[in-house]
C-alpha cells in the first residue's frame, strides 16, 4: 500500500462570532481565496486584506491559502483567517510557533458583545431617570 500524501493543512480560527476554516498548501507565490473570491475582492478595505495576510508577511512564507468564513463582520472574519492561517503554519513548521506567538497571532481574542439584560435598554444602558 502506498502512503497517503497530504495535499493541504487545515486549521480553524475564530474571532467574536466569525469562524474561518483555513487550508494552506505549498505554492510558488502567496495567494488567498476567501469564500470563492480573491481576498482583495472579498474584503472591502485593504487593511483587512493586510490583516488576513499578516502571518505570511511576518515570516516571509509563500502558501496558497483557501478560507471558508462565516459569521461576524468583515473585520472579525479577517482576524479569524489570520488566526487559522497562523495555526495551520505552526502545524506545518512547529519552529514558527514562537515568532507567531510573540506577534499575538495565536491568541484567541475573547472579547465579544455583551448580552442585553432585562430591565435595561442595552447591556448596561438603563432607562433615563427622572427625579420628578
NORFENMO-V944347 format. One line per field, one symbol per residue. phi: phi as a letter, one per 30 degrees, with the letter a starting at -180 (. if undefined). psi: psi as a letter, one per 40 degrees, with the letter a starting at -180 (. if undefined). A space follows every 50 residues. Layout:
# NORFENMO-V944347
phi->???
psi->???
This chain:
# NORFENMO-V944347
phi->.dddcddbccacbbahcdbbcccbbdadbdbbcchibdedddddbddddd dddeddddcidbbccbbcbbiicddddddddeddddddddddbeddeddd dddidcdddddbddddcdicdbebddddcbdb
psi->iiihhhdihiihiihbehhhhhhiiiidihihhhfeiiddddhdiddddd ddedddddefihihhhhhiiiaadddddddddddddddddddgddedddd ddeeeehhhehihiihiieidadehiihhhd.
